[in-house]
Amino acid sequence: MSSTEDIIEALTPVNDWVWYVAFVFLVGLGLFFTYKIKFLQILKLKETSSLALSGSSEGKRTHKITSFEAFCIGLGARIGVGNIAGVASAIVLGGPGAVFWMWIFAIIGSGSSFMESTLAQIYKEKKSDGNFHGGPAYYATKGLKNRKLGVLLAFLTVITFGIGFVGVQASNASSALVGAYSFDHAEVIYGAIIAIAAAAIIFGGLKKIGKFSSKIVPVMALIWIIFAIVAICFNIGNLGNAISMIFVDAFSAPSLIGGALGTVIMSGLRRGVFSNEAGLGSVANIASTADTKHPVKQGMIQSFGVLVDTLIVCTITALVILSYGSYESIMALGLTKSQLVQAVVASTPFGEAAKYIIAGFMMVFAFTSLIGYYTMSESNIRFIKDDKKVVFAIRVLIIAVAFISCVLGADLMEIVCDTFMAAMGAVNMIAVALLSKKVYEAYKDYCDQKKNGIEEPEFHRDVLSNNEGVTEWE
């Protein structure tokens, strides 16, 4: 057994234990938040989708990030290899029923995303680069007056996303490319390409990142959905069975995996959270960068992003896989992650072209996600120390991680990422719960203004019963 396998084996029980703890906070508090905001993510879906897709011009004439750009950066971070490789992994490990639990946790997590993104807007602050920055580290420090907790959350964010998620995205993209175009030292070449491309955008600054994401992400998501639907149509006779498997197996683990219901549920939670990142504080970092008139707007926009990621993009991918045939026939392929999707689509008239097409999607998905993770990493580094040299160092680190992870492979990065992701979710949700009153007050203010006929509600910190630490809403 290799040293990498030894490390993975040692980390596995730790990872499992941390996720049981995270389950309590991510699901328990997520349900409580959903109740308190009166199922906003479902009952106000028309409004949240309209805000997200309107292409708001707020901040358009400045060098700040617009609401729409922040939505696209957030969606770009969410829509990554988890929407292809992660869904395939969930089905292999937890069976078709894991998809059902991904849906349930997405609806719950959408409420959590509203809470954390609204908080991030309330406690955002302008840094030396002229942009707004915020997120868990900021609202823990400014709202809870706990600098140590803020530094811990900033550190967890950089480790989880700037290193863990970047490594997973880049290595999975490289793996898919190697599967399509293999040659000597391919991993090194692909790693270099990914790192160089990332560097070109990262060193362009946050506004350039926003412009890049706002142009690429909507197109990227739409093309994947169209391609996947075409693939499903080739196996349309199995679509009914695919949907049936999701619901039937949601409450009974398939005999092939020998697991219990808990295996199905936890697979749905882990891969769902990896994909949509609800409750992890990641997209809250991005939401805070938006130049908007009311913090609740970004909360609503980002809550919609969770639903788009899981209920639409992940579901489409799941149906591509499950329409292949029975669960037994899928498992008989002996594949997982992107290789499973490539094999399933290759069985359709797409043939061998499937592996090249999906490798291309993996590359684009991973790259836009990587850019989003850099955005939140820079924000948290600026929180710890707003210094150009430190920012330069984190840029170099993330670019280096993208390259090195392509060479080393995804397995080790995935379990490290998984463990820190669970820890990040638990700590962040506690901070959100302690500050939840501010979100409820801001939401009430937004609703009251809308009831009074104000089309574009504007926020002022005086509506909060305690506005200490709120500096950007005078």
C-alpha positions in Angstrom: 0.0 0.0 0.0 1.4 3.4 -1.0 2.0 6.3 1.4 -0.9 8.1 -0.1 -3.2 5.2 0.6 -1.9 5.0 4.1 -2.8 8.7 4.7 -6.3 8.2 3.2 -6.9 5.2 5.4 -5.8 7.1 8.5 -8.0 10.1 7.6 -11.1 8.2 6.8 -12.4 7.6 10.4 -11.7 11.2 11.2 -13.5 12.3 8.1 -16.6 10.2 9.0 -16.7 11.5 12.6 -16.5 15.2 11.5 -19.3 14.6 9.0 -21.6 13.2 11.7 -21.1 16.4 13.7 -21.5 18.6 10.6 -24.8 16.8 9.8 -26.3 18.1 13.0 -25.5 21.7 12.3 -25.9 21.7 8.5 -29.3 19.9 8.5 -30.6 20.8 12.0 -29.9 24.6 11.8 -30.8 24.6 8.1 -34.3 23.3 8.9 -34.6 25.9 11.7 -33.6 28.8 9.3 -36.0 27.5 6.7 -38.8 27.7 9.2 -37.9 31.2 10.4 -37.7 32.7 6.9 -41.1 31.0 6.1 -39.8 28.7 3.3 -38.6 31.7 1.3 -36.5 29.6 -1.0 -39.6 27.8 -2.3 -42.5 30.2 -1.8 -40.6 33.2 -3.3 -38.9 31.2 -6.0 -40.3 33.6 -8.7 -38.8 36.6 -7.0 -35.4 35.0 -6.2 -35.0 33.7 -9.8 -36.0 37.1 -11.2 -33.4 38.9 -9.1 -30.7 36.4 -10.0 -31.4 36.4 -13.7 -32.2 40.1 -14.2 -28.6 41.1 -14.8 -28.9 44.0 -12.3 -26.9 47.0 -13.3 -26.1 48.0 -9.7 -22.4 48.9 -9.6 -22.1 48.6 -13.4 -20.4 52.0 -13.8 -17.9 51.4 -11.1 -15.1 49.0 -10.6 -17.1 47.1 -8.0 -18.8 43.7 -8.5 -22.4 43.9 -9.6 -25.1 41.7 -8.1 -25.3 39.7 -11.3 -21.6 39.2 -11.5 -21.5 38.0 -7.9 -24.3 35.6 -8.7 -22.3 34.3 -11.7 -19.1 34.0 -9.6 -21.0 32.1 -7.0 -22.6 29.8 -9.6 -19.2 29.3 -11.2 -17.8 28.2 -7.9 -20.8 25.8 -7.3 -21.0 24.4 -10.9 -17.8 22.4 -10.9 -16.6 18.8 -11.1 -19.1 18.0 -8.3 -21.9 18.3 -10.9 -20.3 15.6 -13.0 -17.8 13.5 -11.0 -19.5 14.2 -7.6 -22.9 13.1 -8.8 -21.4 9.9 -10.3 -19.6 9.2 -7.0 -22.7 9.7 -5.0 -24.6 7.2 -7.1 -21.8 4.6 -6.9 -21.4 5.0 -3.1 -24.9 5.6 -2.0 -27.1 4.3 -4.9 -29.7 6.2 -6.9 -31.4 7.2 -3.7 -28.5 9.5 -2.9 -29.9 11.9 -5.6 -33.2 12.3 -3.7 -31.3 13.3 -0.5 -29.2 15.7 -2.6 -32.5 17.4 -3.5 -33.7 17.5 0.1 -30.4 18.9 1.4 -30.4 21.5 -1.4 -33.8 22.9 -0.4 -32.7 23.0 3.2 -29.3 24.4 2.3 -30.9 27.1 0.1 -32.3 28.6 3.3 -28.8 28.5 4.9 -27.3 30.1 1.9 -29.8 33.0 2.2 -28.8 33.5 5.8 -25.1 33.4 5.4 -25.1 35.5 2.2 -27.3 38.2 3.7 -25.1 38.3 6.8 -22.0 38.6 4.6 -23.6 41.7 2.9 -24.5 43.3 6.3 -21.0 43.0 7.7 -19.0 43.6 4.5 -16.3 46.2 4.4 -14.3 48.0 1.7 -10.6 47.1 1.4 -7.6 48.8 -0.1 -8.4 47.4 -3.6 -11.6 49.4 -3.6 -13.8 46.3 -3.6 -16.1 45.0 -0.9 -15.0 41.9 1.1 -16.8 39.8 3.6 -17.9 36.3 4.7 -17.8 34.2 7.8 -14.5 35.6 9.1 -15.9 39.1 8.8 -19.3 38.6 10.4 -17.8 36.5 13.2 -15.4 39.3 14.0 -17.6 42.3 13.5 -20.9 40.8 14.6 -19.8 38.4 17.4 -16.8 40.6 18.3 -14.6 37.5 18.2 -11.4 38.1 16.2 -10.0 34.7 17.0 -13.1 32.9 15.7 -12.9 35.2 12.6 -9.2 34.2 12.0 -10.1 30.5 12.5 -12.9 30.8 9.9 -10.6 32.7 7.5 -8.0 30.0 7.9 -10.5 27.2 7.3 -11.8 29.0 4.2 -8.4 29.3 2.7 -7.5 25.7 3.5 -10.9 24.2 2.5 -11.4 26.2 -0.7 -8.1 27.7 -1.7 -6.3 24.4 -1.3 -8.8 21.6 -0.9 -11.4 22.5 -3.4 -8.9 24.0 -5.9 -6.9 20.7 -5.7 -10.0 18.6 -6.2 -11.3 20.6 -9.2 -7.9 20.8 -10.9 -7.0 17.1 -10.4 -10.4 15.9 -11.6 -10.2 18.1 -14.7 -6.7 16.7 -15.4 -7.9 13.2 -14.9 -10.7 13.6 -17.4 -8.3 15.2 -19.9 -5.9 12.3 -19.5 -8.7 9.9 -20.1 -9.5 11.6 -23.4 -6.0 12.7 -24.5 -3.4 10.5 -23.0 0.4 10.8 -23.6 3.6 10.7 -21.7 3.7 13.2 -18.8 0.2 14.3 -19.7 -0.6 15.2 -16.0 2.3 17.6 -16.0 1.2 19.3 -19.2 -2.4 19.6 -18.2 -1.4 20.9 -14.8 0.7 23.6 -16.4 -2.1 24.6 -18.7 -4.6 24.9 -15.9 -2.2 26.8 -13.7 -1.2 29.3 -16.4 -4.8 29.9 -17.5 -5.8 30.5 -13.8 -2.9 32.8 -13.3 -3.9 35.0 -16.3 -7.4 35.6 -14.7 -6.3 35.7 -11.0 -3.7 38.4 -11.6 -6.3 40.5 -13.4 -8.2 41.3 -10.2 -11.7 40.8 -8.9 -13.5 42.9 -11.4 -11.9 41.0 -14.3 -12.9 37.8 -12.6 -16.5 39.1 -12.3 -16.6 40.0 -16.0 -15.1 36.6 -17.0 -17.7 34.6 -14.8 -20.7 36.7 -15.9 -19.9 35.8 -19.6 -18.8 32.2 -19.2 -21.0 30.7 -16.4 -24.5 31.1 -17.9 -23.3 29.7 -21.3 -21.4 26.9 -19.7 -24.4 25.7 -17.6 -26.8 26.0 -20.5 -24.6 24.0 -22.9 -24.1 21.2 -20.3 -27.8 21.0 -19.8 -28.5 20.8 -23.5 -25.8 18.2 -24.1 -27.0 16.1 -21.1 -30.6 16.2 -22.3 -29.6 15.0 -25.7 -27.7 12.1 -24.0 -30.8 11.3 -22.0 -32.9 11.3 -25.1 -30.8 8.5 -26.6 -31.8 6.4 -23.6 -35.3 7.8 -23.3 -36.8 4.3 -22.8 -35.0 4.0 -19.5 -35.8 7.5 -18.2 -38.9 6.3 -16.3 -36.9 3.6 -14.6 -34.2 6.1 -13.8 -36.6 8.4 -12.0 -38.2 5.4 -10.2 -34.8 4.2 -8.9 -34.2 7.6 -7.3 -37.4 7.5 -5.3 -37.5 3.8 -4.5 -33.9 3.6 -3.4 -34.0 6.8 -1.4 -35.2 4.9 1.7 -33.4 1.6 1.1 -29.7 1.1 0.2 -29.2 -1.1 -2.9 -28.1 -4.6 -1.9 -24.9 -4.2 -4.0 -23.4 -1.7 -1.7 -24.5 -3.6 1.4 -25.2 -0.3 3.3 -28.0 1.1 5.4 -30.2 4.1 4.9 -27.6 6.2 6.6 -25.1 5.4 3.8 -27.6 6.8 1.2 -28.4 9.9 3.3 -24.8 10.7 4.1 -23.7 10.2 0.5 -26.4 12.6 -0.6 -25.4 15.2 2.0 -21.6 15.0 1.3 -21.8 15.2 -2.4 -24.7 17.6 -2.4 -22.8 20.0 -0.1 -19.6 19.5 -2.1 -21.6 20.6 -5.2 -23.8 23.5 -3.9 -21.6 24.5 -0.9 -24.7 25.7 1.1 -23.8 26.5 4.7 -20.1 26.3 4.1 -19.7 30.1 4.0 -17.9 29.9 0.6 -20.5 31.7 -1.5 -21.1 34.1 1.4 -17.6 35.4 0.7 -18.6 36.0 -2.9 -22.0 37.5 -2.1 -20.3 40.1 0.1 -18.4 41.5 -2.9 -21.6 42.7 -4.7 -22.4 46.4 -4.8 -26.1 46.2 -4.0 -28.7 48.4 -2.4 -30.0 45.8 0.1 -28.2 42.8 1.6 -31.3 40.6 1.3 -31.1 40.8 -2.5 -27.8 38.9 -2.5 -29.2 36.5 0.1 -32.1 35.7 -2.2 -30.0 35.5 -5.3 -27.5 33.1 -3.8 -30.3 30.9 -2.3 -31.6 30.5 -5.9 -28.1 29.5 -7.0 -28.1 26.5 -4.7 -31.4 25.2 -6.3 -30.0 25.8 -9.8 -26.9 23.8 -9.0 -28.5 20.8 -7.4 -32.1 20.6 -8.6 -31.2 21.3 -12.2 -27.6 20.7 -13.1 -26.9 17.7 -10.7 -30.3 16.2 -11.5 -29.6 16.3 -15.2 -26.2 14.5 -14.7 -27.9 11.9 -12.5 -30.4 11.1 -15.2 -27.7 10.8 -17.8 -26.1 8.1 -15.6 -29.3 6.3 -14.4 -30.9 6.2 -17.9 -28.0 3.9 -18.9 -29.9 0.9 -17.4 -30.3 -0.9 -14.1 -28.1 0.0 -11.1 -26.5 -3.4 -11.4 -25.5 -2.7 -15.0 -24.1 0.7 -14.0 -22.0 -0.8 -11.2 -20.8 -3.5 -13.6 -18.9 -0.9 -15.5 -16.5 -0.7 -12.6 -16.1 3.0 -12.9 -16.8 6.1 -10.9 -16.5 9.9 -11.2 -16.1 11.5 -14.6 -15.0 8.1 -16.1 -18.4 6.7 -15.4 -20.2 9.6 -17.1 -17.8 9.3 -20.1 -18.6 5.5 -20.4 -22.3 6.0 -20.1 -22.5 8.7 -22.7 -20.1 6.7 -24.9 -22.7 4.0 -25.1 -25.0 6.4 -27.0 -24.5 7.6 -30.6 -22.0 10.1 -29.2 -19.6 7.1 -29.1 -15.9 7.8 -28.4 -16.5 11.5 -28.8 -18.1 11.5 -25.4 -14.9 11.2 -23.5 -13.5 14.3 -25.3 -16.7 16.3 -24.9 -17.0 15.5 -21.2 -13.3 16.2 -20.7 -13.9 19.6 -22.1 -16.8 20.3 -19.8 -14.7 19.1 -16.8 -12.0 21.5 -17.8 -14.3 24.5 -18.0 -16.3 23.6 -14.9 -13.1 23.1 -12.9 -11.6 26.3 -14.1 -14.5 28.6 -13.3 -14.8 26.9 -9.9 -11.1 27.5 -9.3 -11.6 31.2 -10.1 -14.4 31.4 -7.6 -12.3 29.7 -4.9 -9.5 32.2 -5.5 -11.9 35.1 -5.0 -13.0 33.9 -1.6 -9.4 33.0 -0.6 -8.2 36.5 -1.5 -11.0 38.0 0.6 -10.0 36.0 3.6 -6.3 36.7 3.3 -7.1 40.4 3.1 -9.1 39.9 6.3 -6.1 38.4 8.1 -3.7 40.9 6.7 -4.6 43.4 3.9 -1.2 43.5 2.4 -0.2 43.3 -1.3 2.7 40.9 -0.6 0.4 38.5 1.3 -2.2 38.7 -1.5 0.5 37.9 -4.0 1.6 35.0 -2.0 -1.9 33.4 -1.9 -2.2 33.9 -5.6 1.0 32.0 -6.2 0.0 29.3 -3.6 -3.3 28.6 -5.3 -1.7 28.5 -8.8 0.9 26.0 -7.4 -1.8 23.9 -5.8 -3.7 23.7 -9.1 -0.5 22.4 -10.8 0.7 20.0 -8.1 -2.7 18.4 -7.5 -2.9 17.5 -11.2 0.3 15.6 -10.8 -0.5 13.9 -7.5 -4.1 12.9 -8.3 -7.5 13.6 -6.7 -7.9 10.9 -4.0 -5.9 12.4 -1.2 -7.1 16.0 -2.0 -10.7 14.8 -1.9 -10.5 13.3 1.6 -8.6 16.3 3.0 -11.1 18.7 1.3 -14.0 16.6 2.6 -12.8 16.8 6.2 -12.1 20.5 6.2 -15.4 21.1 4.4 -17.4 19.4 7.2 -15.5 21.4 9.9 -16.0 24.6 8.0 -19.8 23.9 7.7 -20.2 23.2 11.4 -18.3 26.3 12.6 -19.9 28.6 10.1 -23.5 27.5 10.9 -22.9 28.1 14.6 -21.8 31.7 13.8 -24.8 32.2 11.5 -27.2 31.0 14.2 -25.7 33.4 16.7 -26.2 36.3 14.3 -29.5 35.1 12.8 -31.6 37.9 14.4 -29.8 40.5 12.1 -30.9 38.5 9.0 -34.5 38.3 10.2 -34.6 42.1 10.9 -33.1 42.9 7.5 -35.5 40.5 5.8 -38.5 42.2 7.6 -37.2 45.6 6.4 -37.0 44.4 2.8 -40.5 42.9 2.9 -41.9 46.0 4.5 -40.5 48.2 1.8 -41.8 46.0 -0.9 -45.3 46.0 0.7 -45.1 49.8 0.6 -44.6 49.8 -3.1 -40.8 50.4 -3.2 -39.5 48.6 -6.2 -35.8 48.8 -5.2 -35.6 48.6 -1.4 -32.6 50.3 0.2 -31.0 49.3 3.4 -29.8 51.4 6.3 -28.1 50.0 9.3 -30.5 51.8 11.7 -33.2 49.1 11.0 -31.1 46.7 13.0 -31.7 46.6 16.8 -28.0 46.4 17.2 -25.9 47.7 14.3 -22.5 47.7 16.0 -19.9 46.4 13.6 -22.0 47.3 10.5 -19.8 49.9 8.7 -20.9 50.0 5.0 -24.6 50.9 5.3 -24.7 54.4 6.6 
